[in-house]
């Protein structure tokens, strides 16, 4: 994209976990702070149409990160809200952007959009070959509609909207609230709290047999900014680290890095979620030169240190 650093950017969810890293990457690219508009949900509720119109005014590029997100328990608790809020925010914002003549819209999807039993690693071409895993399908499908919208708008209006699919993120600044956190922060908190209180065990959901892929938040931010600058095609693109880890091994690693010697008790009455998750990230490398750089254990250590100090 020509004159990338002179464009005006709206980053929804820009004050959040991923958003703060995306802002930093834009600044690193030479974008001026005054040309980055950070939108917080408390300032403008994007479920209201008039707020979406207000938000996109005078912007060149929109990076839509804002979402209602959480782990399995949170998804099971508020599936209706997950569907409605995420669908409405994205759909209205993209329509407002199109009507206003915004140059580019970067929609951030989710790994939860993939079918429950998609072949491993998930290739972008298998996105429609089945229904998502039930515990987070409402969220996954709401975010998946942004891909349908992006492709439809490109076809009818020539609107430049792209769609990225990051895997589970982790890193400093993550959400450690036990009611809504994802697996890595939830486990770090459990282990750190057990150490602090002298507990001899921790309880973990599921069997530990499910696998996940994790991408360090700063790497993800780098991928988003590279795609914003260089990618202009209708096909969705995965952002991942090309490695998979079983939850059982993840727990062992966190216990090792925190020197927790207690017992791990698996609560098999609780769901594992999707059996396996790992994406094929070759398209991102081919199209805009993205490759994850952060070593998993080093990234985990940084995340643990951040939590312990915060």
N, C-alpha and C positions, 0 to 999 in steps of 0.2 A: 504494500500500500504506500502510495506516494505521500510525503509530508506527514507521516504517521505521528511524529512527536508534536505536531502543531494542531492535532485534532482535539475536539472537546469530547471528553468521556463522561458518561454516566455509569457508575458502578453501583448497582442495587446490592444491598447486603455488604457494602464496601467497608463497614465497620466491624464485620464479623470475622470469624476464624480464617476462612479462605480469603475473604475480601481484603483484609489488611496486607496480606502477602501480594495480592494482585496489584494493589495500589503501589507498593514498593517496587514491583517489577516495572510498572509503567514509568515511575520516576527514574528508575535505572536506565530506561530507554530514552530518557531526555524529555519526557512529557512534563510540562510545568504543573506544579501543584494547583495553580489557579484554573487549569483546564481539566481538572478531575473533580467531578461532582459526586460526593458520596451520599447515597440515600439510605437512611435508617428507617426502619418500620415505624418507630415512634414519631417521626417527622411527617411521613406520608404513607398512608395505608393504601397499598397498590391493589387491594381488592375493590377499591372505588375507582370507577372509570375517570372521573374528573382529575383525580390525583395522578393517574398514569399520563394523561394529557399534559398536566403541569410538569411532570418529571422529565419528559422527553424534549420539551421545548428548548430550542437552540443547541441541542446536542448533535454531535456527528456520529459517535459510536456508543452503543449501549452494550455493556457486559452484565447480563442478568444472572446474578448469583443468589439473590434473595430467595429463600425457601423455608418452609416449615419442615424441619428434619429431626430424626432421632433414631434410636436403636429399635430392636424388634419389639420390646415391651411398649414403647411409646407409639409405634405404628399400630399395635394391636388395640391400644387404648383410645386413640383418636383417628381411626381410619377415614371417617367422613370429613373431618377438618383437613386432614392431610390431602385428600383428593380435591376438595373445594378450593382451599386457600392457594395451593400450588397451581392448580389449573387456571384459576381466575387471574392471579397475578401475572402469570406468563402470557396468557392469551391476550389480555387487555393491553399489557405493556407493548407487545409486538404489534398489535393493531394500531395503537397510538403512535408508535414509532414509524410505521408504514405511512399513516395519514400525514404525519409531520414531515416526511421526507428525510428521515435519518439515513445516513449512508450505510451503516452496517449494524446488525444485531447479532450478538454472540449469546446463544442459549446454552445454558449448562444443564445437561441431563443427568442421568444417574445409572449406575450399574444395576439398580433395582428394576430397570426397564427390561432387562433381558429375561427370556423364558426360563422357567425353573430348571429345566433339563437341557439347556443349550449345550452343545459340545464344547469341551474345554480345549484350548482357550477360546473365550467368546470372541467370535469375529463379527464385525459390524453387519455382515450379510445374514447372520442368524437372529437378528433382532426381532423379527416377526414370526419366528417358527415356534410359537407356543405362548402360553399364559405365564406371567411372572409368578414368582414364589408368593404364596397367599398372604403371608404376614406383612409384606410391604407392597403388595400389588396396587392398592389405591394410590400410593405415593408414586410408585414407578410408572403407572399408566398416565397419571396427571402430567408428569414431566415428559413422558414419551409423546404426548400430544403436541408439545412444542416442536418436535421434529416434523410431525405431519403438517403443522401450521407453517413452519419455515419452508418446507418443500413446496407446499401449495402456493405460498406467497411469492416464492421465487418464480414459479411457473406462470402465475397469473399477472403479477405486478412487476416482475424483475427485481424483487426486493432481495437484497443481499443479507440473508440470515444463515448462520452456520450453527451446527449442533455438536456439542462435545459430550463425551460420556466418561467422566472420571470414575475410577474405582474408589473404595473406601479410603478416606484421608485420615492422616494422623499428624501430630506435631505440637509444638508449643502453642498455647493459646486455645487449644481445643475445648470443647464443652465437657466439663467433668461432673455435671449435675446427674446424679444417679437415676433420676426420673426419665431423662431424655438422651443420655450420652450413648455414643457408639461403643463398640467392643473394646478398643484399645484404652481410651480414657477410663471406661468403667472398670477394667481390670487393674489399671495402674492405681486408681483410687482405692479399690478393694485391698490390694496388696500393701500399699503405703499406709492406709488406715489400720490394717491388721498389725503391721509392724509397730506403729505408733502406740497402739493400745495393748500390745503384747498378746494379741490373739494367736491361737495355735493353728488356726485353719481359715480357709476362705471357701465360700460357696460360689460355684460358677454354673451358669445355665447350660443345659444340653449335655451332650455326650463327649464333646471335644473333637469329634470326628469330622465335623464340617471344616471346610477350608475357605480362606479369604485371601484376597490380594490387597495390599496396602500401599498407598502412594504418599510420600512425604509432602506435606502441604506446600512447601516452597517449590518443589518440583512441579506440582500441579499448577501453581500460579504461573510458573515459567511457560508451561505448555499452553495455558489459556492465552497468555499475552503473545506468544509466537503465532498461534492460530489466528488471533485477532489481527495481527499484522500481515500474515502471509497466506491464509487459507480462505478461499471464496467459493467453495463447491457445495452442492446440495447433500452429498453423502455424509452421514454421521461419522465421527472419529472418536475412537477410544483413547483415553489417557490412562496409562498404567505403567507398572514397573517390571512387567514380565517375570513375576515370581509369585508363588502361592505358598501359603503356610497353613497348617492345620491349627485349629484353635487350641488344641492340646499342647502343641509345640510353642504356640504364642504365649500361653500361660507359663510354661517352663522358662521361656526366655525372659519374661518380665520378672518372674521370681528370682532368676539368676542375677539380673541386672540390679535388682533392689536388695539382694542378699536375704530374701525371705525364705526361711527354712521350714515353714509350717506345711500343713497338709492341704491338698486341694480336693474338695468334695464336689462331685459333679451331680447337679440336680437334673436327673433325666426326665422329670415330669415337665420340664420347660423345653420350648422348641429350639432346634438347631438353626432354623432358618434355611436358606438355600444350601443344598448339599455341598456344592463347590462353586467358587468364584475366582476367575482369573481371565483377563482379557488378552487378546492379541493386539499389541500396540505398534505393529509394524507400519500401519497406515500413517500414524502421526509422525513417525520418523521420516517416512518417504515424502509426505506432503509439506511438512513445515519444520523438519529437523529436530523433532523433540525426542529426547531420551532421558529417562529418570537418572539422576546422578547420586542420590543419597543412599548410602549403605543402611540397610534396615536396622541393624543393631545400634548403629550410631544415631540414627533418627529417633529410635526408641529411647535411647539414653538422654538425648536432648529434651524429649517430651517429659520423661520422668523427672529430670532435674528442674524443668520449668514448674511442674506441678508441686514438687516438694518445696520449692522456694516461694511459690505464690501464696 
